[in-house]
Amino acid sequence: GNGIISFGLIPIISSILLGIVIVLSKTAYRRKKITK
């Protein structure tokens, strides 16, 4: 039972982390653009 739950959480956590990385990269790019 626990194995199925952990296996189900892995893609959710990875997708959330990926989303955070994309948002941070976009904000960093905007900040660089504003500075220039």
MIFIBA-183981 format. One record per residue: x, y, z of N, C-alpha, C in turn; residue in three letters. Coordinates in steps of 0.1 Angstrom, whole numbers, plus 5000, padded with zeros to 4 digits. Atoms other than C-alpha are relative to their C-alpha. Layout:
BEGIN
XYZXYZXYZala ...
END
This chain:
BEGIN
500849885000500050005000500950135000gly 499149884999502750255010500850024987asn 499249995012504750174979499350074989gly 500949945011501850274956499950155003ile 500249864996501350604975501350084996ile 498849945003505050694973500350014985ser 499850015015505250594936499050104993phe 500949915006502150814929500450155004gly 499549874996503751114948501250054992leu 498749975007507051104929499750094988ile 500249915011505651244896499350145003pro 500649884995503551504915501050105005ile 498949924994506551634935500950054989ile 499149965011508751634903499450114991ser 500749905008506151834884499950135007ser 500149884992505752084912501450075000ile 498749955000509552124914500450064986leu 499849955014509752164876499350134998leu 500849885001507052434878500750115007gly 499349904992508952624905501350044993ile 498749975008512252604884499650094988val 500449925012510352744853499750145005ile 500449864994508853034874501250085004val 498749934995512253114890500850054988leu 499249965012513953114856499450114992ser 500749895007511253334840500250135008lys 499849884992511553584869501450054999thr 498649965001515353584867500350064986ala 499949945014515153644829499450144999tyr 500649875000512753934834500850105007arg 499149914992515054084861501250044992arg 498949975008517954064837499750094989lys 500549925011515954214809499850155005lys 500349874994514854504832501450085002ile 498749944997518554564842500650054988thr 499449965013519654584806499250114994lys 
END
